[in-house]
Amino acid sequence: MTDIAWEKPRQPAAPSRKINAERLKLYAGLALIAAVLVFVIVNGTVNNARYFISISALLEDPTFVGKTVRVSGAVVGSSIAYDAENLIIDFTVADFDESTTDLVSALHEAVVNPNTARIQVHVENMVKPDLLIDEAQAIMTGTLDADGTFYATEVLLKCPSRYEEAVPEQAVVSDEFSAAHP
C-alpha cells in the first residue's frame, strides 16, 4: 500500500499591520495637499468677502497704497474730463453710504456734499462709457498712488436713476392689489 500523508493546509499569514515607508509618504503628501486646499479656500473667502471697499476706508488705510483694490463711489459729473484722442478719462468719485436702501438719494447726497471723502480717478485706454454721468455709481478696480490718485484698470458703472422709470406698471404692487390678495 501506499502511504498517504495528510497535512493540514497552511493558513496564509495575516497581513502585516505595518505601514510601509511608501504609504506613509503618500498619506503625508495627501494631507499636505488637503491642508493647502483648505488654506487657499479659507483665505480666498476671507479676502473677497466684500465686493468693494469704500473711498473712506481706502483713504484711511495706508496699506492700500500700491495694492490692487476694488472701490466704489458716486461720480461727480462736473469733474469728468475725456481725451478722445489718447483715450484717457479723469473724474472724481465721492464716498457714499453703501448700506442705504435708497441708492439714488445716497449717490446724490455724496455728490452735493463737499465734505464727503473724494478721490481723483485716472483711466487710460478706455472709450468714455455712456453711463459715466453725474451721480452714477462707479465700481473701479485699480491701485491708489501715493499722490492720492486712483489708477483704474476696470470701471463698472451703475446708474439707478436711469432704470427707475423703466419698471413696468404691472410689476408695481399697488395697495388695491394687496388688499384684494392678502
C-alpha positions as CSV (number, residue, x, y, z in Angstrom):
1,M,0.0,0.0,0.0
2,T,0.8,3.4,-0.5
3,D,1.3,5.7,2.3
4,I,-0.9,8.6,2.2
5,A,0.1,11.5,4.2
6,W,-2.4,14.2,5.1
7,E,-1.1,17.6,6.0
8,K,-3.1,20.4,7.3
9,P,-3.1,23.2,4.8
10,R,-1.1,26.2,5.9
11,Q,-3.1,29.3,6.7
12,P,-1.8,32.3,4.9
13,A,-0.1,34.7,7.2
14,A,-2.1,37.6,8.5
15,P,-1.5,40.8,6.6
16,S,1.1,43.0,8.3
17,R,-0.4,46.0,10.1
18,K,2.8,47.9,9.5
19,I,2.5,50.9,7.1
20,N,5.5,50.8,4.9
21,A,7.5,53.9,4.1
22,E,6.0,54.5,0.7
23,R,2.4,54.5,2.0
24,L,3.5,56.9,4.8
25,K,4.9,59.3,2.2
26,L,1.7,59.0,0.2
27,Y,-0.5,59.8,3.2
28,A,1.7,62.7,4.2
29,G,1.6,64.1,0.7
30,L,-2.2,63.8,0.6
31,A,-2.6,65.5,4.0
32,L,-0.3,68.4,2.8
33,I,-2.4,68.9,-0.4
34,A,-5.6,68.9,1.6
35,A,-4.2,71.4,4.1
36,V,-3.1,73.7,1.2
37,L,-6.5,73.5,-0.4
38,V,-8.3,74.3,2.8
39,F,-5.9,77.3,3.3
40,V,-6.5,78.6,-0.2
41,I,-10.3,78.3,0.1
42,V,-10.4,80.0,3.5
43,N,-8.0,82.7,2.6
44,G,-9.9,83.5,-0.7
45,T,-13.2,83.6,1.1
46,V,-12.0,85.9,3.8
47,N,-10.2,88.3,1.4
48,N,-13.0,88.5,-1.0
49,A,-15.9,88.7,1.4
50,R,-16.6,92.3,0.3
51,Y,-17.2,93.1,-3.3
52,F,-15.5,96.5,-2.9
53,I,-14.3,98.9,-0.3
54,S,-15.5,102.4,0.4
55,I,-13.4,105.5,-0.5
56,S,-13.2,106.4,3.2
57,A,-11.7,103.0,4.0
58,L,-9.3,103.3,1.1
59,L,-8.0,106.7,2.2
60,E,-7.8,105.8,5.9
61,D,-5.6,102.8,5.5
62,P,-2.2,103.5,4.1
63,T,-1.6,99.7,3.4
64,F,-3.9,100.0,0.4
65,V,-1.4,102.3,-1.4
66,G,0.1,100.5,-4.4
67,K,-2.1,97.4,-3.9
68,T,-4.9,96.4,-6.4
69,V,-8.3,97.0,-4.8
70,R,-11.9,97.4,-5.9
71,V,-13.5,100.7,-4.7
72,S,-16.9,102.3,-5.2
73,G,-18.1,105.9,-5.3
74,A,-20.5,108.4,-6.8
75,V,-19.3,110.1,-10.0
76,V,-19.0,113.9,-9.7
77,G,-20.3,114.9,-13.1
78,S,-18.6,118.3,-13.3
79,S,-15.2,116.7,-12.9
80,I,-15.4,114.4,-15.9
81,A,-12.6,115.1,-18.5
82,Y,-12.2,112.9,-21.5
83,D,-9.3,112.9,-24.0
84,A,-10.8,111.1,-27.0
85,E,-7.6,111.2,-29.0
86,N,-5.5,109.4,-26.3
87,L,-8.4,107.5,-24.7
88,I,-7.8,109.0,-21.2
89,I,-10.6,109.6,-18.7
90,D,-10.2,111.6,-15.5
91,F,-13.0,112.1,-13.0
92,T,-13.7,112.4,-9.3
93,V,-15.7,110.0,-7.2
94,A,-17.3,110.7,-3.8
95,D,-17.9,108.3,-0.9
96,F,-21.5,107.3,-0.2
97,D,-23.4,105.3,2.3
98,E,-23.4,101.7,1.0
99,S,-25.9,100.4,3.5
100,T,-28.7,102.6,2.3
101,T,-31.9,101.2,0.7
102,D,-32.3,104.4,-1.4
103,L,-29.2,104.4,-3.6
104,V,-30.4,107.3,-5.8
105,S,-30.5,109.6,-2.8
106,A,-27.3,108.3,-1.3
107,L,-25.4,109.0,-4.6
108,H,-27.0,112.5,-4.9
109,E,-26.1,113.4,-1.3
110,A,-22.5,112.2,-1.8
111,V,-22.0,114.4,-4.9
112,V,-23.5,117.6,-3.5
113,N,-21.8,117.3,0.0
114,P,-18.4,119.0,-0.3
115,N,-17.3,117.3,3.0
116,T,-17.6,113.8,1.6
117,A,-14.3,111.9,1.1
118,R,-13.3,112.0,-2.6
119,I,-10.6,110.6,-4.9
120,Q,-9.4,111.6,-8.4
121,V,-9.7,108.6,-10.8
122,H,-7.4,108.2,-13.9
123,V,-8.3,105.7,-16.6
124,E,-6.2,105.0,-19.7
125,N,-7.1,103.1,-22.9
126,M,-10.8,103.3,-22.4
127,V,-13.5,104.9,-24.5
128,K,-15.8,107.1,-22.3
129,P,-18.8,104.9,-21.3
130,D,-22.3,106.3,-21.9
131,L,-23.1,105.7,-18.2
132,L,-20.2,107.9,-17.0
133,I,-22.5,110.7,-15.9
134,D,-23.2,112.7,-12.8
135,E,-24.3,110.7,-9.7
136,A,-23.7,107.3,-11.3
137,Q,-22.2,104.6,-9.1
138,A,-18.7,103.7,-10.2
139,I,-17.1,100.4,-9.1
140,M,-13.4,100.5,-10.1
141,T,-10.5,98.1,-9.9
142,G,-7.0,99.6,-9.7
143,T,-4.3,101.0,-7.5
144,L,-4.1,104.1,-5.3
145,D,-0.9,106.0,-5.9
146,A,1.0,107.8,-3.1
147,D,-0.2,111.1,-4.5
148,G,-3.9,110.1,-3.9
149,T,-4.8,109.4,-7.5
150,F,-6.6,106.1,-8.2
151,Y,-5.4,104.5,-11.4
152,A,-8.2,102.3,-12.6
153,T,-7.8,99.4,-14.9
154,E,-11.5,98.5,-14.9
155,V,-14.6,100.7,-14.5
156,L,-18.1,99.4,-14.0
157,L,-20.9,101.9,-13.9
158,K,-24.4,101.7,-12.4
159,C,-27.0,104.4,-12.9
160,P,-30.1,103.6,-10.8
161,S,-32.0,106.7,-11.7
162,R,-31.8,105.7,-15.4
163,Y,-33.7,102.5,-14.7
164,E,-36.1,103.9,-12.1
165,E,-38.8,104.9,-14.6
166,A,-38.3,101.8,-16.7
167,V,-40.2,99.5,-14.3
168,P,-43.4,98.3,-15.9
169,E,-46.5,99.3,-14.0
170,Q,-47.6,95.7,-13.8
171,A,-44.6,94.9,-11.6
172,V,-45.5,97.6,-9.1
173,V,-47.8,96.2,-6.4
174,S,-50.5,98.7,-5.6
175,D,-52.4,99.0,-2.4
176,E,-55.6,97.8,-4.2
177,F,-53.9,94.6,-5.3
178,S,-52.5,94.0,-1.8
179,A,-56.0,94.5,-0.2
180,A,-57.6,92.1,-2.7
181,H,-54.9,89.4,-2.4
182,P,-53.9,89.1,1.3
